[in-house]
């Protein structure tokens, strides 16, 4: 099979974006090394999805987005379609297409004009379906899938692209806890073994901290904080950004973020 491409770093400088004069990204900058997992957190409307769409090239933006193999200025280049695989929050699937055919679309970025999928492309798809426990669904029509199956199939298409950057927008929102762990563990395994860079918008702060090597908190389109989970997930900052008192604790070595009990919220407000 085709090997994964050489890992690259992702550099975003002063990204800005506005919809009808409403600013959704305001001078967002960061630099990700190969193999990092950046969890994007923040309340609804903070700019997480907009940032992912900008990196994928789906929306107009100001600023620069580049890929490079090291920190030297001459090593950076602009992003191409096959560099970035993207799992949107609400994907649209074609009717009456089999799961295998849909996942095979992930290989399109690697094909030239009028080229057809090769045996290698089909092997890549078969392996991805197997790893996501989707082999038995290969011939099933995509419009006959449950919500969780649907979400795994969309992720399978992205992984079949074998891109150096993987963008995930709420990738496990429709999955039960067992499949959530399985899918995120697989992505993390590929991150470690293949050096891919992952950016994932996540509402579950505990999960964001468990998988993210770094977290970036967005608030009203601005970077509120970026760093390791311990530095970003400060109770005071979380309470301010999310507008409700929050607790941060540790269970079996993992950071856990939960809203404060209702009773303690009432007592502190009196």
C-alpha positions as CSV (number, residue, x, y, z in Angstrom):
1,X,0.0,0.0,0.0
2,X,1.0,3.6,-0.5
3,X,2.8,4.8,2.7
4,X,1.6,7.8,4.6
5,X,3.2,11.1,3.4
6,X,6.1,12.7,5.2
7,X,4.9,14.5,8.4
8,X,4.7,18.2,8.2
9,X,4.2,21.1,10.6
10,X,1.2,23.4,10.2
11,X,1.6,27.1,10.7
12,X,-1.3,29.6,10.8
13,X,-0.5,33.3,11.0
14,X,-3.0,36.0,11.9
15,X,-6.1,34.3,10.5
16,X,-9.1,36.5,10.2
17,X,-12.6,35.8,9.0
18,X,-16.0,37.6,9.0
19,X,-19.5,36.7,7.9
20,X,-21.5,39.8,7.0
21,X,-19.3,42.1,9.0
22,X,-19.5,39.7,12.0
23,X,-16.0,38.7,13.0
24,X,-15.7,35.0,13.6
25,X,-11.8,34.7,13.6
26,X,-9.7,37.5,15.0
27,X,-5.9,37.2,14.5
28,X,-5.6,33.5,15.3
29,X,-2.0,32.2,15.1
30,X,-0.4,28.9,16.1
31,X,2.3,26.5,15.0
32,X,1.8,22.7,15.2
33,X,4.7,20.3,15.0
34,X,4.3,17.0,13.1
35,X,2.4,14.5,15.2
36,X,0.7,17.0,17.6
37,X,-3.0,16.8,18.5
38,X,-4.5,20.2,19.0
39,X,-7.9,20.0,20.7
40,X,-10.0,23.1,19.9
41,X,-12.3,24.1,22.7
42,X,-14.7,26.9,23.5
43,X,-18.4,27.7,23.6
44,X,-20.8,27.6,20.7
45,X,-19.9,30.3,18.2
46,X,-16.3,30.6,19.4
47,X,-14.9,30.0,15.9
48,X,-13.8,26.4,16.1
49,X,-15.6,25.1,13.0
50,X,-14.7,28.3,11.0
51,X,-11.1,27.7,11.8
52,X,-11.2,24.1,10.5
53,X,-13.0,25.3,7.3
54,X,-10.4,28.0,6.7
55,X,-7.5,25.4,6.9
56,X,-9.4,23.1,4.6
57,X,-9.9,26.0,2.1
58,X,-13.7,25.9,2.3
59,X,-14.1,29.6,3.2
60,X,-12.4,32.9,2.5
61,X,-10.1,34.2,5.1
62,X,-7.2,36.7,5.7
63,X,-3.8,35.7,6.9
64,X,-1.5,32.8,6.0
65,X,-1.7,29.0,6.3
66,X,1.4,27.0,5.4
67,X,3.0,23.6,5.7
68,X,6.7,22.9,6.3
69,X,9.1,20.2,7.2
70,X,11.0,22.4,9.7
71,X,11.2,25.9,11.0
72,X,13.3,27.4,8.1
73,X,11.3,30.0,6.1
74,X,12.2,28.3,2.8
75,X,10.7,25.0,3.8
76,X,7.1,26.2,4.0
77,X,4.6,26.0,1.2
78,X,0.9,26.5,0.6
79,X,-1.6,23.7,1.4
80,X,-2.9,21.5,-1.4
81,X,-6.1,19.4,-1.4
82,X,-4.4,16.1,-0.7
83,X,-2.6,17.6,2.4
84,X,-5.7,18.0,4.5
85,X,-8.5,15.5,5.3
86,X,-11.6,16.9,6.9
87,X,-14.5,15.4,8.8
88,X,-17.3,18.0,8.9
89,X,-19.8,18.3,11.7
90,X,-22.8,17.7,9.4
91,X,-21.6,15.8,6.3
92,X,-23.8,15.2,3.3
93,X,-23.8,11.7,1.8
94,X,-25.0,10.7,-1.6
95,X,-27.9,8.4,-1.8
96,X,-27.6,4.8,-3.0
97,X,-23.9,4.6,-2.7
98,X,-22.3,1.8,-0.9
99,X,-20.0,2.3,2.1
100,X,-17.0,1.1,0.2
101,X,-17.7,3.4,-2.7
102,X,-18.1,6.4,-0.4
103,X,-14.9,5.7,1.5
104,X,-13.1,5.2,-1.8
105,X,-13.9,8.9,-2.6
106,X,-11.2,9.7,0.0
107,X,-8.6,8.6,-2.6
108,X,-9.8,11.2,-5.2
109,X,-7.2,13.8,-4.1
110,X,-4.5,11.4,-5.2
111,X,-5.8,10.7,-8.7
112,X,-4.9,12.6,-11.8
113,X,-7.3,13.8,-14.4
114,X,-9.4,10.9,-15.8
115,X,-7.6,8.4,-13.6
116,X,-9.4,5.5,-12.0
117,X,-8.9,4.0,-8.6
118,X,-6.2,1.4,-8.5
119,X,-5.9,-1.9,-6.6
120,X,-3.7,0.0,-4.1
121,X,-6.5,2.5,-3.5
122,X,-9.0,-0.3,-2.8
123,X,-6.5,-2.0,-0.4
124,X,-6.2,1.3,1.5
125,X,-10.0,1.5,1.8
126,X,-10.3,-2.2,2.9
127,X,-7.8,-1.7,5.6
128,X,-9.5,1.5,6.9
129,X,-12.9,-0.2,7.0
130,X,-11.4,-3.1,8.9
131,X,-9.7,-0.9,11.5
132,X,-13.0,1.0,12.1
133,X,-15.0,-2.2,12.3
134,X,-16.9,-1.4,9.2
135,X,-15.9,-4.4,7.0
136,X,-19.4,-6.0,7.3
137,X,-21.0,-2.7,6.1
138,X,-18.9,-2.4,2.9
139,X,-21.7,-3.2,0.6
140,X,-24.5,-1.5,2.6
141,X,-25.9,1.7,1.2
142,X,-24.9,4.8,3.1
143,X,-28.5,5.8,3.5
144,X,-29.2,2.7,5.6
145,X,-26.7,3.5,8.4
146,X,-27.4,4.4,11.9
147,X,-26.0,7.7,13.2
148,X,-23.0,6.1,14.8
149,X,-22.2,4.0,11.7
150,X,-22.6,7.1,9.6
151,X,-20.1,9.0,11.6
152,X,-17.5,6.2,11.4
153,X,-17.9,5.9,7.7
154,X,-17.3,9.7,7.3
155,X,-14.1,9.3,9.4
156,X,-13.1,6.3,7.3
157,X,-13.3,8.4,4.1
158,X,-11.0,11.0,5.7
159,X,-8.5,8.4,6.9
160,X,-8.5,6.7,3.4
161,X,-7.1,10.0,2.1
162,X,-3.8,9.4,4.0
163,X,-3.2,13.1,4.5
164,X,-0.6,14.7,6.7
165,X,-3.2,16.9,8.4
166,X,-6.5,15.5,9.8
167,X,-9.3,18.0,10.8
168,X,-12.1,16.7,12.9
169,X,-15.3,18.7,13.8
170,X,-17.0,17.0,16.7
171,X,-16.0,13.6,15.3
172,X,-17.8,11.4,18.0
173,X,-21.0,13.4,18.7
174,X,-23.2,10.5,17.5
175,X,-21.2,7.6,18.9
176,X,-21.8,5.6,22.1
177,X,-19.0,5.7,24.7
178,X,-17.4,2.5,23.5
179,X,-17.1,3.6,19.9
180,X,-16.0,7.1,20.9
181,X,-13.0,5.6,22.6
182,X,-12.3,3.2,19.8
183,X,-12.4,5.9,17.1
184,X,-10.3,8.4,19.0
185,X,-7.8,5.7,20.0
186,X,-7.4,4.8,16.4
187,X,-6.8,8.4,15.4
188,X,-4.3,8.7,18.2
189,X,-2.6,5.5,17.1
190,X,-2.2,6.9,13.6
191,X,-1.0,10.2,15.0
192,X,1.8,8.4,16.9
193,X,2.7,5.8,14.2
194,X,2.4,8.0,11.0
195,X,3.2,11.4,12.4
196,X,-0.1,13.0,11.2
197,X,-1.1,16.3,12.8
198,X,-4.6,16.3,14.2
199,X,-6.9,19.3,14.9
200,X,-10.2,18.4,16.6
201,X,-13.0,20.7,17.6
202,X,-14.5,19.1,20.8
203,X,-17.2,20.0,23.2
204,X,-16.3,17.4,25.8
205,X,-13.5,19.1,27.7
206,X,-12.4,15.9,29.5
207,X,-12.0,14.1,26.1
208,X,-10.2,17.1,24.7
209,X,-7.7,16.9,27.5
210,X,-7.3,13.2,27.3
211,X,-6.2,13.1,23.6
212,X,-4.9,16.6,23.0
213,X,-1.1,17.2,23.3
214,X,-2.1,20.8,23.4
215,X,-5.4,22.7,23.8
216,X,-6.5,25.9,22.2
217,X,-9.4,27.7,23.7
218,X,-11.3,30.1,21.4
219,X,-13.7,32.8,22.6
220,X,-15.5,35.2,20.3
221,X,-13.0,34.3,17.6
222,X,-9.9,35.1,19.6
223,X,-7.4,32.7,21.2
224,X,-8.1,32.8,24.9
225,X,-5.4,30.3,25.8
226,X,-3.1,27.7,24.1
227,X,-0.9,25.2,25.8
228,X,-0.9,21.9,27.6
229,X,-4.2,20.8,29.2
230,X,-3.1,21.7,32.7
231,X,-2.3,25.2,31.7
232,X,-5.5,25.8,29.6
233,X,-8.1,24.1,31.8
234,X,-8.0,26.5,34.7
235,X,-11.3,26.6,36.6
236,X,-11.5,30.4,36.7
237,X,-10.9,30.7,33.0
238,X,-13.3,27.9,32.2
239,X,-16.0,29.5,34.4
240,X,-15.5,32.8,32.7
241,X,-15.5,31.6,29.1
242,X,-18.4,29.1,29.5
243,X,-20.4,31.3,31.7
244,X,-21.0,28.7,34.5
245,X,-18.8,27.7,37.5
246,X,-16.6,24.7,36.6
247,X,-14.5,22.2,38.5
248,X,-11.3,20.5,37.4
249,X,-10.2,17.3,39.1
250,X,-8.1,14.2,38.3
251,X,-9.3,10.6,38.1
252,X,-6.8,7.8,37.4
253,X,-4.4,10.3,36.0
254,X,-6.9,12.0,33.6
255,X,-8.1,15.5,34.0
256,X,-11.9,15.7,34.4
257,X,-13.9,18.9,33.8
258,X,-17.4,19.1,35.2
259,X,-19.8,22.0,36.1
260,X,-20.0,22.7,39.8
261,X,-23.0,21.1,41.6
262,X,-26.2,23.2,41.5
263,X,-26.1,23.6,45.3
264,X,-22.7,25.2,45.3
265,X,-23.6,27.5,42.5
266,X,-26.6,28.8,44.5
267,X,-24.6,29.3,47.6
268,X,-21.8,31.2,45.8
269,X,-24.3,33.5,44.1
270,X,-26.1,34.6,47.3
